[in-house]
Structures are given as C-alpha cells and as structure tokens.
Amino acid sequence: DNDFDRLGEDGLVLVGGEARVRNNRFEACGGIAVRAVGECRASLAGNRIKKCLVGLHVADERASLNLGSCNTFLGNGIKQDGHIAPGSSGEVGERPIELQEDALREALQ
C-alpha cells in the first residue's frame, strides 16, 4: 500500500526473488513504474499505474511475472522482453485484457 507519485526515475525495480507487489499507486513517474530484471518471479495485484513513461517493463528474459487481478494501466503501456505468465489479466484504459504474450503486444500498440 504505497504511493509512488511524480518520481523522476523508476518507481520500483524488482531484482530477482519472488516479491509480491500489492495495492500500490504509481502516477506520473518520469521513468518506468515497475521494472523487473534478473530471475524475478514477482506477482502483482491491485496496482494502479497511471500516466508513467512506461507502466511495466519486464526487462530480462529470465524474468517472469504473474499479473493477478485488478492491475490497471492508464495512459501508459507494457514493454516485455521477459515473460508474463499465461492467464494473467489486467486492464489497459477501461477495457480488461487477457495478458497473453501475442495478444498483449497487439493490445498495447
């Protein structure tokens, strides 16, 4: 339950491990709201990411994220070099999407 508001850089960087990122608000970050690198196996749920340069960046092929329910991405996108688990879900703008790898890329372009 944290607020990351108007940061000039990245809001949260996950490096390895199995972090649980829950119920945070990221708004107007000058960089990336959440960046995952290394062998990160994090799960995100209930996060609201709004008007950041990039909402979520899975920056490493070894990283694998599970996006649980109620993640919302408003006015920013997702950049994916790693893996988002099949069956993950979220909302981009006001429309819910299934975050499958190919469908995710299409929905966010």
Gaussian input, Z-matrix of N, CA and C with variables (Angstrom, degrees):
# hf/3-21g

backbone

0 1
 N
 C     1     B1
 C     2     B2     1     A1
 N     3     B3     2     A2     1     D1
 C     4     B4     3     A3     2     D2
 C     5     B5     4     A4     3     D3
 N     6     B6     5     A5     4     D4
 C     7     B7     6     A6     5     D5
 C     8     B8     7     A7     6     D6
 N     9     B9     8     A8     7     D7
 C    10    B10     9     A9     8     D8
 C    11    B11    10    A10     9     D9
 N    12    B12    11    A11    10    D10
 C    13    B13    12    A12    11    D11
 C    14    B14    13    A13    12    D12
 N    15    B15    14    A14    13    D13
 C    16    B16    15    A15    14    D14
 C    17    B17    16    A16    15    D15
 N    18    B18    17    A17    16    D16
 C    19    B19    18    A18    17    D17
 C    20    B20    19    A19    18    D18
 N    21    B21    20    A20    19    D19
 C    22    B22    21    A21    20    D20
 C    23    B23    22    A22    21    D21
 N    24    B24    23    A23    22    D22
 C    25    B25    24    A24    23    D23
 C    26    B26    25    A25    24    D24
 N    27    B27    26    A26    25    D25
 C    28    B28    27    A27    26    D26
 C    29    B29    28    A28    27    D27
 N    30    B30    29    A29    28    D28
 C    31    B31    30    A30    29    D29
 C    32    B32    31    A31    30    D30
 N    33    B33    32    A32    31    D31
 C    34    B34    33    A33    32    D32
 C    35    B35    34    A34    33    D33
 N    36    B36    35    A35    34    D34
 C    37    B37    36    A36    35    D35
 C    38    B38    37    A37    36    D36
 N    39    B39    38    A38    37    D37
 C    40    B40    39    A39    38    D38
 C    41    B41    40    A40    39    D39
 N    42    B42    41    A41    40    D40
 C    43    B43    42    A42    41    D41
 C    44    B44    43    A43    42    D42
 N    45    B45    44    A44    43    D43
 C    46    B46    45    A45    44    D44
 C    47    B47    46    A46    45    D45
 N    48    B48    47    A47    46    D46
 C    49    B49    48    A48    47    D47
 C    50    B50    49    A49    48    D48
 N    51    B51    50    A50    49    D49
 C    52    B52    51    A51    50    D50
 C    53    B53    52    A52    51    D51
 N    54    B54    53    A53    52    D52
 C    55    B55    54    A54    53    D53
 C    56    B56    55    A55    54    D54
 N    57    B57    56    A56    55    D55
 C    58    B58    57    A57    56    D56
 C    59    B59    58    A58    57    D57
 N    60    B60    59    A59    58    D58
 C    61    B61    60    A60    59    D59
 C    62    B62    61    A61    60    D60
 N    63    B63    62    A62    61    D61
 C    64    B64    63    A63    62    D62
 C    65    B65    64    A64    63    D63
 N    66    B66    65    A65    64    D64
 C    67    B67    66    A66    65    D65
 C    68    B68    67    A67    66    D66
 N    69    B69    68    A68    67    D67
 C    70    B70    69    A69    68    D68
 C    71    B71    70    A70    69    D69
 N    72    B72    71    A71    70    D70
 C    73    B73    72    A72    71    D71
 C    74    B74    73    A73    72    D72
 N    75    B75    74    A74    73    D73
 C    76    B76    75    A75    74    D74
 C    77    B77    76    A76    75    D75
 N    78    B78    77    A77    76    D76
 C    79    B79    78    A78    77    D77
 C    80    B80    79    A79    78    D78
 N    81    B81    80    A80    79    D79
 C    82    B82    81    A81    80    D80
 C    83    B83    82    A82    81    D81
 N    84    B84    83    A83    82    D82
 C    85    B85    84    A84    83    D83
 C    86    B86    85    A85    84    D84
 N    87    B87    86    A86    85    D85
 C    88    B88    87    A87    86    D86
 C    89    B89    88    A88    87    D87
 N    90    B90    89    A89    88    D88
 C    91    B91    90    A90    89    D89
 C    92    B92    91    A91    90    D90
 N    93    B93    92    A92    91    D91
 C    94    B94    93    A93    92    D92
 C    95    B95    94    A94    93    D93
 N    96    B96    95    A95    94    D94
 C    97    B97    96    A96    95    D95
 C    98    B98    97    A97    96    D96
 N    99    B99    98    A98    97    D97
 C   100   B100    99    A99    98    D98
 C   101   B101   100   A100    99    D99
 N   102   B102   101   A101   100   D100
 C   103   B103   102   A102   101   D101
 C   104   B104   103   A103   102   D102
 N   105   B105   104   A104   103   D103
 C   106   B106   105   A105   104   D104
 C   107   B107   106   A106   105   D105
 N   108   B108   107   A107   106   D106
 C   109   B109   108   A108   107   D107
 C   110   B110   109   A109   108   D108
 N   111   B111   110   A110   109   D109
 C   112   B112   111   A111   110   D110
 C   113   B113   112   A112   111   D111
 N   114   B114   113   A113   112   D112
 C   115   B115   114   A114   113   D113
 C   116   B116   115   A115   114   D114
 N   117   B117   116   A116   115   D115
 C   118   B118   117   A117   116   D116
 C   119   B119   118   A118   117   D117
 N   120   B120   119   A119   118   D118
 C   121   B121   120   A120   119   D119
 C   122   B122   121   A121   120   D120
 N   123   B123   122   A122   121   D121
 C   124   B124   123   A123   122   D122
 C   125   B125   124   A124   123   D123
 N   126   B126   125   A125   124   D124
 C   127   B127   126   A126   125   D125
 C   128   B128   127   A127   126   D126
 N   129   B129   128   A128   127   D127
 C   130   B130   129   A129   128   D128
 C   131   B131   130   A130   129   D129
 N   132   B132   131   A131   130   D130
 C   133   B133   132   A132   131   D131
 C   134   B134   133   A133   132   D132
 N   135   B135   134   A134   133   D133
 C   136   B136   135   A135   134   D134
 C   137   B137   136   A136   135   D135
 N   138   B138   137   A137   136   D136
 C   139   B139   138   A138   137   D137
 C   140   B140   139   A139   138   D138
 N   141   B141   140   A140   139   D139
 C   142   B142   141   A141   140   D140
 C   143   B143   142   A142   141   D141
 N   144   B144   143   A143   142   D142
 C   145   B145   144   A144   143   D143
 C   146   B146   145   A145   144   D144
 N   147   B147   146   A146   145   D145
 C   148   B148   147   A147   146   D146
 C   149   B149   148   A148   147   D147
 N   150   B150   149   A149   148   D148
 C   151   B151   150   A150   149   D149
 C   152   B152   151   A151   150   D150
 N   153   B153   152   A152   151   D151
 C   154   B154   153   A153   152   D152
 C   155   B155   154   A154   153   D153
 N   156   B156   155   A155   154   D154
 C   157   B157   156   A156   155   D155
 C   158   B158   157   A157   156   D156
 N   159   B159   158   A158   157   D157
 C   160   B160   159   A159   158   D158
 C   161   B161   160   A160   159   D159
 N   162   B162   161   A161   160   D160
 C   163   B163   162   A162   161   D161
 C   164   B164   163   A163   162   D162
 N   165   B165   164   A164   163   D163
 C   166   B166   165   A165   164   D164
 C   167   B167   166   A166   165   D165
 N   168   B168   167   A167   166   D166
 C   169   B169   168   A168   167   D167
 C   170   B170   169   A169   168   D168
 N   171   B171   170   A170   169   D169
 C   172   B172   171   A171   170   D170
 C   173   B173   172   A172   171   D171
 N   174   B174   173   A173   172   D172
 C   175   B175   174   A174   173   D173
 C   176   B176   175   A175   174   D174
 N   177   B177   176   A176   175   D175
 C   178   B178   177   A177   176   D176
 C   179   B179   178   A178   177   D177
 N   180   B180   179   A179   178   D178
 C   181   B181   180   A180   179   D179
 C   182   B182   181   A181   180   D180
 N   183   B183   182   A182   181   D181
 C   184   B184   183   A183   182   D182
 C   185   B185   184   A184   183   D183
 N   186   B186   185   A185   184   D184
 C   187   B187   186   A186   185   D185
 C   188   B188   187   A187   186   D186
 N   189   B189   188   A188   187   D187
 C   190   B190   189   A189   188   D188
 C   191   B191   190   A190   189   D189
 N   192   B192   191   A191   190   D190
 C   193   B193   192   A192   191   D191
 C   194   B194   193   A193   192   D192
 N   195   B195   194   A194   193   D193
 C   196   B196   195   A195   194   D194
 C   197   B197   196   A196   195   D195
 N   198   B198   197   A197   196   D196
 C   199   B199   198   A198   197   D197
 C   200   B200   199   A199   198   D198
 N   201   B201   200   A200   199   D199
 C   202   B202   201   A201   200   D200
 C   203   B203   202   A202   201   D201
 N   204   B204   203   A203   202   D202
 C   205   B205   204   A204   203   D203
 C   206   B206   205   A205   204   D204
 N   207   B207   206   A206   205   D205
 C   208   B208   207   A207   206   D206
 C   209   B209   208   A208   207   D207
 N   210   B210   209   A209   208   D208
 C   211   B211   210   A210   209   D209
 C   212   B212   211   A211   210   D210
 N   213   B213   212   A212   211   D211
 C   214   B214   213   A213   212   D212
 C   215   B215   214   A214   213   D213
 N   216   B216   215   A215   214   D214
 C   217   B217   216   A216   215   D215
 C   218   B218   217   A217   216   D216
 N   219   B219   218   A218   217   D217
 C   220   B220   219   A219   218   D218
 C   221   B221   220   A220   219   D219
 N   222   B222   221   A221   220   D220
 C   223   B223   222   A222   221   D221
 C   224   B224   223   A223   222   D222
 N   225   B225   224   A224   223   D223
 C   226   B226   225   A225   224   D224
 C   227   B227   226   A226   225   D225
 N   228   B228   227   A227   226   D226
 C   229   B229   228   A228   227   D227
 C   230   B230   229   A229   228   D228
 N   231   B231   230   A230   229   D229
 C   232   B232   231   A231   230   D230
 C   233   B233   232   A232   231   D231
 N   234   B234   233   A233   232   D232
 C   235   B235   234   A234   233   D233
 C   236   B236   235   A235   234   D234
 N   237   B237   236   A236   235   D235
 C   238   B238   237   A237   236   D236
 C   239   B239   238   A238   237   D237
 N   240   B240   239   A239   238   D238
 C   241   B241   240   A240   239   D239
 C   242   B242   241   A241   240   D240
 N   243   B243   242   A242   241   D241
 C   244   B244   243   A243   242   D242
 C   245   B245   244   A244   243   D243
 N   246   B246   245   A245   244   D244
 C   247   B247   246   A246   245   D245
 C   248   B248   247   A247   246   D246
 N   249   B249   248   A248   247   D247
 C   250   B250   249   A249   248   D248
 C   251   B251   250   A250   249   D249
 N   252   B252   251   A251   250   D250
 C   253   B253   252   A252   251   D251
 C   254   B254   253   A253   252   D252
 N   255   B255   254   A254   253   D253
 C   256   B256   255   A255   254   D254
 C   257   B257   256   A256   255   D255
 N   258   B258   257   A257   256   D256
 C   259   B259   258   A258   257   D257
 C   260   B260   259   A259   258   D258
 N   261   B261   260   A260   259   D259
 C   262   B262   261   A261   260   D260
 C   263   B263   262   A262   261   D261
 N   264   B264   263   A263   262   D262
 C   265   B265   264   A264   263   D263
 C   266   B266   265   A265   264   D264
 N   267   B267   266   A266   265   D265
 C   268   B268   267   A267   266   D266
 C   269   B269   268   A268   267   D267
 N   270   B270   269   A269   268   D268
 C   271   B271   270   A270   269   D269
 C   272   B272   271   A271   270   D270
 N   273   B273   272   A272   271   D271
 C   274   B274   273   A273   272   D272
 C   275   B275   274   A274   273   D273
 N   276   B276   275   A275   274   D274
 C   277   B277   276   A276   275   D275
 C   278   B278   277   A277   276   D276
 N   279   B279   278   A278   277   D277
 C   280   B280   279   A279   278   D278
 C   281   B281   280   A280   279   D279
 N   282   B282   281   A281   280   D280
 C   283   B283   282   A282   281   D281
 C   284   B284   283   A283   282   D282
 N   285   B285   284   A284   283   D283
 C   286   B286   285   A285   284   D284
 C   287   B287   286   A286   285   D285
 N   288   B288   287   A287   286   D286
 C   289   B289   288   A288   287   D287
 C   290   B290   289   A289   288   D288
 N   291   B291   290   A290   289   D289
 C   292   B292   291   A291   290   D290
 C   293   B293   292   A292   291   D291
 N   294   B294   293   A293   292   D292
 C   295   B295   294   A294   293   D293
 C   296   B296   295   A295   294   D294
 N   297   B297   296   A296   295   D295
 C   298   B298   297   A297   296   D296
 C   299   B299   298   A298   297   D297
 N   300   B300   299   A299   298   D298
 C   301   B301   300   A300   299   D299
 C   302   B302   301   A301   300   D300
 N   303   B303   302   A302   301   D301
 C   304   B304   303   A303   302   D302
 C   305   B305   304   A304   303   D303
 N   306   B306   305   A305   304   D304
 C   307   B307   306   A306   305   D305
 C   308   B308   307   A307   306   D306
 N   309   B309   308   A308   307   D307
 C   310   B310   309   A309   308   D308
 C   311   B311   310   A310   309   D309
 N   312   B312   311   A311   310   D310
 C   313   B313   312   A312   311   D311
 C   314   B314   313   A313   312   D312
 N   315   B315   314   A314   313   D313
 C   316   B316   315   A315   314   D314
 C   317   B317   316   A316   315   D315
 N   318   B318   317   A317   316   D316
 C   319   B319   318   A318   317   D317
 C   320   B320   319   A319   318   D318
 N   321   B321   320   A320   319   D319
 C   322   B322   321   A321   320   D320
 C   323   B323   322   A322   321   D321
 N   324   B324   323   A323   322   D322
 C   325   B325   324   A324   323   D323
 C   326   B326   325   A325   324   D324

   B1=1.4544
   B2=1.5299
   B3=1.3212
   B4=1.4611
   B5=1.5181
   B6=1.3309
   B7=1.4563
   B8=1.5151
   B9=1.3283
   B10=1.4600
   B11=1.5249
   B12=1.3143
   B13=1.4570
   B14=1.5249
   B15=1.3269
   B16=1.4587
   B17=1.5270
   B18=1.3100
   B19=1.4578
   B20=1.5188
   B21=1.3133
   B22=1.4585
   B23=1.5141
   B24=1.3116
   B25=1.4635
   B26=1.5286
   B27=1.3407
   B28=1.4642
   B29=1.5285
   B30=1.3370
   B31=1.4550
   B32=1.5173
   B33=1.3461
   B34=1.4553
   B35=1.5252
   B36=1.3193
   B37=1.4654
   B38=1.5235
   B39=1.3343
   B40=1.4626
   B41=1.5196
   B42=1.3180
   B43=1.4599
   B44=1.5229
   B45=1.3366
   B46=1.4581
   B47=1.5186
   B48=1.3009
   B49=1.4604
   B50=1.5177
   B51=1.3391
   B52=1.4578
   B53=1.5290
   B54=1.2970
   B55=1.4714
   B56=1.5165
   B57=1.3254
   B58=1.4609
   B59=1.5223
   B60=1.3005
   B61=1.4586
   B62=1.5234
   B63=1.3317
   B64=1.4603
   B65=1.5295
   B66=1.3327
   B67=1.4689
   B68=1.5257
   B69=1.3180
   B70=1.4564
   B71=1.5175
   B72=1.3139
   B73=1.4607
   B74=1.5211
   B75=1.3328
   B76=1.4560
   B77=1.5215
   B78=1.3281
   B79=1.4595
   B80=1.5240
   B81=1.3291
   B82=1.4658
   B83=1.5325
   B84=1.3245
   B85=1.4639
   B86=1.5329
   B87=1.3100
   B88=1.4598
   B89=1.5105
   B90=1.3122
   B91=1.4625
   B92=1.5186
   B93=1.3087
   B94=1.4603
   B95=1.5265
   B96=1.3245
   B97=1.4665
   B98=1.5261
   B99=1.3482
   B100=1.4733
   B101=1.5209
   B102=1.3269
   B103=1.4659
   B104=1.5229
   B105=1.3606
   B106=1.4668
   B107=1.5234
   B108=1.3323
   B109=1.4669
   B110=1.5202
   B111=1.3163
   B112=1.4582
   B113=1.5152
   B114=1.3016
   B115=1.4632
   B116=1.5272
   B117=1.3045
   B118=1.4624
   B119=1.5249
   B120=1.3206
   B121=1.4687
   B122=1.5281
   B123=1.3030
   B124=1.4660
   B125=1.5164
   B126=1.3263
   B127=1.4629
   B128=1.5240
   B129=1.3229
   B130=1.4575
   B131=1.5195
   B132=1.3215
   B133=1.4652
   B134=1.5202
   B135=1.3147
   B136=1.4633
   B137=1.5097
   B138=1.3223
   B139=1.4577
   B140=1.5238
   B141=1.3175
   B142=1.4595
   B143=1.5207
   B144=1.3185
   B145=1.4627
   B146=1.5174
   B147=1.3285
   B148=1.4653
   B149=1.5277
   B150=1.3189
   B151=1.4604
   B152=1.5220
   B153=1.3184
   B154=1.4572
   B155=1.5280
   B156=1.3223
   B157=1.4559
   B158=1.5276
   B159=1.3338
   B160=1.4633
   B161=1.5237
   B162=1.3222
   B163=1.4622
   B164=1.5150
   B165=1.3267
   B166=1.4610
   B167=1.5139
   B168=1.3271
   B169=1.4588
   B170=1.5186
   B171=1.3259
   B172=1.4650
   B173=1.5194
   B174=1.3351
   B175=1.4606
   B176=1.5191
   B177=1.3056
   B178=1.4547
   B179=1.5222
   B180=1.3190
   B181=1.4626
   B182=1.5195
   B183=1.3220
   B184=1.4711
   B185=1.5193
   B186=1.3343
   B187=1.4589
   B188=1.5234
   B189=1.3203
   B190=1.4623
   B191=1.5196
   B192=1.3265
   B193=1.4520
   B194=1.5163
   B195=1.3074
   B196=1.4555
   B197=1.5242
   B198=1.3393
   B199=1.4559
   B200=1.5152
   B201=1.3118
   B202=1.4575
   B203=1.5141
   B204=1.2965
   B205=1.4639
   B206=1.5202
   B207=1.3100
   B208=1.4600
   B209=1.5224
   B210=1.3261
   B211=1.4552
   B212=1.5255
   B213=1.3261
   B214=1.4487
   B215=1.5218
   B216=1.3301
   B217=1.4618
   B218=1.5243
   B219=1.3270
   B220=1.4597
   B221=1.5262
   B222=1.3106
   B223=1.4617
   B224=1.5114
   B225=1.3191
   B226=1.4587
   B227=1.5199
   B228=1.3056
   B229=1.4581
   B230=1.5119
   B231=1.3255
   B232=1.4544
   B233=1.5140
   B234=1.3247
   B235=1.4560
   B236=1.5149
   B237=1.3160
   B238=1.4576
   B239=1.5243
   B240=1.3291
   B241=1.4578
   B242=1.5206
   B243=1.3142
   B244=1.4587
   B245=1.5099
   B246=1.3251
   B247=1.4629
   B248=1.5180
   B249=1.3351
   B250=1.4627
   B251=1.5198
   B252=1.3119
   B253=1.4626
   B254=1.5261
   B255=1.3432
   B256=1.4564
   B257=1.5215
   B258=1.3163
   B259=1.4534
   B260=1.5063
   B261=1.3443
   B262=1.4532
   B263=1.5157
   B264=1.3136
   B265=1.4544
   B266=1.5124
   B267=1.2968
   B268=1.4483
   B269=1.5051
   B270=1.3065
   B271=1.4430
   B272=1.5106
   B273=1.3291
   B274=1.4562
   B275=1.5151
   B276=1.3179
   B277=1.4512
   B278=1.5134
   B279=1.2899
   B280=1.4632
   B281=1.5284
   B282=1.3450
   B283=1.4624
   B284=1.5200
   B285=1.3309
   B286=1.4656
   B287=1.5238
   B288=1.3111
   B289=1.4596
   B290=1.5142
   B291=1.3134
   B292=1.4617
   B293=1.5214
   B294=1.2745
   B295=1.4625
   B296=1.5175
   B297=1.3100
   B298=1.4616
   B299=1.5171
   B300=1.2997
   B301=1.4521
   B302=1.5261
   B303=1.3405
   B304=1.4558
   B305=1.5308
   B306=1.3089
   B307=1.4599
   B308=1.5357
   B309=1.3148
   B310=1.4563
   B311=1.5204
   B312=1.3014
   B313=1.4593
   B314=1.5196
   B315=1.3268
   B316=1.4620
   B317=1.5322
   B318=1.3230
   B319=1.4595
   B320=1.5167
   B321=1.3171
   B322=1.4516
   B323=1.5168
   B324=1.3192
   B325=1.4742
   B326=1.4888
   A1=109.80
   A2=115.65
   A3=120.71
   A4=110.04
   A5=116.15
   A6=122.51
   A7=108.15
   A8=115.66
   A9=122.40
   A10=105.04
   A11=117.51
   A12=121.50
   A13=110.84
   A14=115.58
   A15=123.99
   A16=114.00
   A17=115.74
   A18=119.80
   A19=109.37
   A20=117.86
   A21=121.11
   A22=112.59
   A23=117.47
   A24=122.75
   A25=109.65
   A26=115.51
   A27=120.77
   A28=109.99
   A29=115.60
   A30=119.93
   A31=112.64
   A32=116.84
   A33=121.67
   A34=108.69
   A35=116.94
   A36=122.22
   A37=107.71
   A38=116.12
   A39=122.24
   A40=108.22
   A41=117.47
   A42=122.28
   A43=108.28
   A44=116.48
   A45=120.65
   A46=112.11
   A47=115.86
   A48=121.73
   A49=113.85
   A50=115.07
   A51=122.13
   A52=110.07
   A53=116.18
   A54=121.43
   A55=111.65
   A56=115.36
   A57=122.19
   A58=107.12
   A59=115.99
   A60=121.99
   A61=107.33
   A62=116.64
   A63=121.29
   A64=111.53
   A65=115.14
   A66=123.47
   A67=114.13
   A68=116.11
   A69=120.93
   A70=109.95
   A71=115.88
   A72=121.92
   A73=108.01
   A74=115.35
   A75=122.38
   A76=106.84
   A77=117.47
   A78=118.66
   A79=110.52
   A80=114.57
   A81=123.29
   A82=113.06
   A83=117.50
   A84=120.51
   A85=108.17
   A86=117.40
   A87=121.03
   A88=112.53
   A89=117.23
   A90=122.01
   A91=109.88
   A92=115.24
   A93=122.53
   A94=108.22
   A95=117.10
   A96=119.46
   A97=110.75
   A98=117.59
   A99=122.07
   A100=108.35
   A101=116.14
   A102=121.94
   A103=108.45
   A104=116.52
   A105=121.65
   A106=109.02
   A107=116.41
   A108=121.64
   A109=109.99
   A110=116.01
   A111=121.08
   A112=110.72
   A113=116.41
   A114=121.39
   A115=109.98
   A116=115.10
   A117=122.77
   A118=109.55
   A119=117.25
   A120=123.62
   A121=108.79
   A122=116.24
   A123=121.67
   A124=111.85
   A125=115.05
   A126=121.12
   A127=107.61
   A128=114.83
   A129=121.39
   A130=109.21
   A131=117.58
   A132=121.63
   A133=109.61
   A134=115.60
   A135=120.94
   A136=114.80
   A137=117.87
   A138=121.05
   A139=110.07
   A140=116.03
   A141=122.09
   A142=107.32
   A143=115.65
   A144=121.74
   A145=107.36
   A146=116.14
   A147=120.42
   A148=110.99
   A149=115.89
   A150=124.06
   A151=113.98
   A152=117.48
   A153=121.76
   A154=108.41
   A155=117.34
   A156=120.59
   A157=109.88
   A158=116.98
   A159=124.08
   A160=105.90
   A161=117.22
   A162=120.18
   A163=113.09
   A164=115.98
   A165=121.67
   A166=108.49
   A167=116.98
   A168=121.20
   A169=108.44
   A170=115.96
   A171=121.40
   A172=104.14
   A173=116.33
   A174=122.65
   A175=115.05
   A176=118.37
   A177=120.09
   A178=108.74
   A179=116.89
   A180=120.62
   A181=112.42
   A182=117.17
   A183=120.67
   A184=112.60
   A185=117.59
   A186=121.72
   A187=110.69
   A188=116.05
   A189=122.02
   A190=108.27
   A191=116.50
   A192=120.73
   A193=110.99
   A194=115.12
   A195=121.83
   A196=106.81
   A197=115.58
   A198=119.59
   A199=108.41
   A200=115.51
   A201=120.54
   A202=111.42
   A203=116.66
   A204=121.08
   A205=111.89
   A206=113.29
   A207=122.98
   A208=115.68
   A209=119.41
   A210=120.18
   A211=106.86
   A212=116.61
   A213=121.12
   A214=109.39
   A215=115.99
   A216=122.78
   A217=107.31
   A218=117.84
   A219=122.27
   A220=109.61
   A221=117.43
   A222=121.96
   A223=113.90
   A224=118.16
   A225=121.85
   A226=108.09
   A227=117.41
   A228=119.81
   A229=113.03
   A230=113.73
   A231=122.03
   A232=107.19
   A233=116.28
   A234=121.15
   A235=107.08
   A236=116.42
   A237=119.59
   A238=111.35
   A239=116.18
   A240=122.13
   A241=109.54
   A242=116.36
   A243=122.49
   A244=110.65
   A245=117.47
   A246=122.08
   A247=110.26
   A248=115.52
   A249=121.03
   A250=106.16
   A251=116.65
   A252=122.39
   A253=112.26
   A254=117.53
   A255=121.31
   A256=110.62
   A257=116.00
   A258=120.39
   A259=113.85
   A260=118.01
   A261=120.00
   A262=108.83
   A263=116.33
   A264=119.60
   A265=109.84
   A266=115.01
   A267=121.05
   A268=108.76
   A269=116.38
   A270=121.14
   A271=108.52
   A272=115.70
   A273=121.32
   A274=104.99
   A275=117.13
   A276=119.99
   A277=108.34
   A278=116.86
   A279=120.19
   A280=111.66
   A281=118.43
   A282=118.76
   A283=110.59
   A284=117.50
   A285=120.28
   A286=110.07
   A287=116.59
   A288=120.86
   A289=109.29
   A290=115.56
   A291=121.37
   A292=106.13
   A293=118.01
   A294=121.27
   A295=110.88
   A296=116.54
   A297=121.74
   A298=106.49
   A299=117.79
   A300=119.80
   A301=113.81
   A302=119.92
   A303=120.87
   A304=111.28
   A305=116.89
   A306=120.57
   A307=110.77
   A308=116.47
   A309=121.37
   A310=110.29
   A311=117.67
   A312=120.36
   A313=111.17
   A314=116.91
   A315=121.22
   A316=111.09
   A317=117.62
   A318=121.13
   A319=112.18
   A320=117.16
   A321=120.78
   A322=113.87
   A323=117.63
   A324=118.92
   A325=111.72
   D1=72.78
   D2=-178.66
   D3=-124.00
   D4=155.15
   D5=173.22
   D6=-113.20
   D7=123.50
   D8=174.78
   D9=-112.26
   D10=101.46
   D11=-170.23
   D12=-123.38
   D13=124.37
   D14=174.12
   D15=55.73
   D16=41.21
   D17=174.91
   D18=-76.69
   D19=146.14
   D20=178.62
   D21=-79.77
   D22=-15.44
   D23=-176.82
   D24=-124.55
   D25=-162.00
   D26=177.30
   D27=-63.90
   D28=145.47
   D29=178.67
   D30=-77.50
   D31=-50.49
   D32=-175.39
   D33=-144.29
   D34=126.93
   D35=178.10
   D36=-114.19
   D37=122.21
   D38=179.78
   D39=-103.25
   D40=118.04
   D41=-177.61
   D42=-117.13
   D43=102.03
   D44=179.36
   D45=66.88
   D46=-179.86
   D47=176.26
   D48=78.05
   D49=-173.76
   D50=-177.06
   D51=-125.77
   D52=58.82
   D53=-177.75
   D54=-66.02
   D55=148.75
   D56=172.21
   D57=-112.05
   D58=113.48
   D59=-178.06
   D60=-105.25
   D61=109.87
   D62=-170.94
   D63=-129.22
   D64=138.48
   D65=167.29
   D66=53.73
   D67=46.97
   D68=177.09
   D69=-107.82
   D70=158.11
   D71=176.56
   D72=-122.78
   D73=122.53
   D74=177.22
   D75=-115.91
   D76=122.49
   D77=-179.42
   D78=-140.06
   D79=131.85
   D80=173.79
   D81=57.04
   D82=39.54
   D83=173.71
   D84=-74.09
   D85=137.43
   D86=179.89
   D87=-73.52
   D88=-14.84
   D89=178.75
   D90=-116.82
   D91=-132.69
   D92=-178.25
   D93=-99.69
   D94=134.65
   D95=-179.95
   D96=-64.77
   D97=-54.14
   D98=179.21
   D99=-131.67
   D100=123.68
   D101=177.74
   D102=-119.43
   D103=130.90
   D104=178.62
   D105=-114.27
   D106=126.14
   D107=179.72
   D108=-133.13
   D109=167.66
   D110=179.22
   D111=67.11
   D112=-156.07
   D113=-179.23
   D114=-88.04
   D115=58.80
   D116=-178.00
   D117=-82.06
   D118=130.81
   D119=177.79
   D120=-125.25
   D121=50.31
   D122=-173.69
   D123=-79.52
   D124=158.45
   D125=171.63
   D126=-124.31
   D127=139.06
   D128=-178.78
   D129=-121.90
   D130=135.43
   D131=177.29
   D132=-151.25
   D133=141.18
   D134=174.57
   D135=70.76
   D136=21.77
   D137=-179.09
   D138=-95.10
   D139=143.46
   D140=177.21
   D141=-117.71
   D142=116.87
   D143=-176.44
   D144=-118.68
   D145=118.27
   D146=-170.79
   D147=-135.62
   D148=130.59
   D149=171.65
   D150=55.36
   D151=39.74
   D152=173.81
   D153=-98.45
   D154=160.28
   D155=178.45
   D156=-54.35
   D157=-51.05
   D158=171.47
   D159=-135.84
   D160=135.62
   D161=-178.56
   D162=-73.64
   D163=-49.56
   D164=-176.50
   D165=-142.00
   D166=130.31
   D167=176.80
   D168=-126.22
   D169=112.71
   D170=172.69
   D171=-89.63
   D172=95.84
   D173=-162.92
   D174=-91.24
   D175=0.60
   D176=-173.81
   D177=-139.80
   D178=138.17
   D179=178.91
   D180=-61.09
   D181=-23.69
   D182=179.70
   D183=-82.00
   D184=-13.23
   D185=-178.55
   D186=-80.58
   D187=143.17
   D188=178.28
   D189=-142.92
   D190=118.01
   D191=-177.91
   D192=-109.24
   D193=148.02
   D194=171.97
   D195=-115.12
   D196=114.00
   D197=178.26
   D198=-93.33
   D199=109.91
   D200=179.43
   D201=-79.72
   D202=-158.25
   D203=-174.38
   D204=-75.93
   D205=155.78
   D206=168.90
   D207=66.97
   D208=25.80
   D209=168.83
   D210=-85.27
   D211=132.96
   D212=-178.95
   D213=-125.34
   D214=131.54
   D215=178.99
   D216=-117.79
   D217=109.20
   D218=-178.55
   D219=-116.16
   D220=120.47
   D221=174.83
   D222=72.69
   D223=22.57
   D224=175.61
   D225=-156.01
   D226=171.67
   D227=-175.46
   D228=-124.24
   D229=-168.19
   D230=179.92
   D231=-124.14
   D232=130.90
   D233=174.76
   D234=-110.64
   D235=129.89
   D236=-170.83
   D237=-128.40
   D238=112.38
   D239=170.37
   D240=-108.46
   D241=-22.65
   D242=177.50
   D243=-99.26
   D244=-137.29
   D245=-169.88
   D246=-130.60
   D247=135.13
   D248=169.74
   D249=-110.99
   D250=126.68
   D251=-171.80
   D252=-57.83
   D253=139.17
   D254=174.93
   D255=-57.01
   D256=142.54
   D257=-179.53
   D258=87.08
   D259=-5.58
   D260=175.63
   D261=-64.63
   D262=154.40
   D263=-179.63
   D264=-143.20
   D265=164.73
   D266=177.92
   D267=-176.12
   D268=-171.24
   D269=176.76
   D270=-128.96
   D271=134.72
   D272=172.57
   D273=-112.31
   D274=117.98
   D275=-170.87
   D276=67.48
   D277=-127.58
   D278=179.83
   D279=-106.94
   D280=7.18
   D281=-176.36
   D282=-110.80
   D283=129.06
   D284=177.05
   D285=-69.77
   D286=144.95
   D287=176.82
   D288=-136.10
   D289=151.16
   D290=168.59
   D291=-85.68
   D292=128.83
   D293=-176.58
   D294=-91.50
   D295=64.71
   D296=171.20
   D297=-84.98
   D298=149.82
   D299=-170.18
   D300=-55.64
   D301=-51.81
   D302=-178.49
   D303=-71.74
   D304=-43.11
   D305=-179.39
   D306=-64.63
   D307=-35.34
   D308=178.66
   D309=-62.76
   D310=-48.23
   D311=-179.71
   D312=-59.14
   D313=-43.10
   D314=-179.84
   D315=-65.95
   D316=-43.65
   D317=-176.62
   D318=-64.70
   D319=-31.19
   D320=-174.28
   D321=-93.54
   D322=-1.55
   D323=179.23
   D324=-94.82

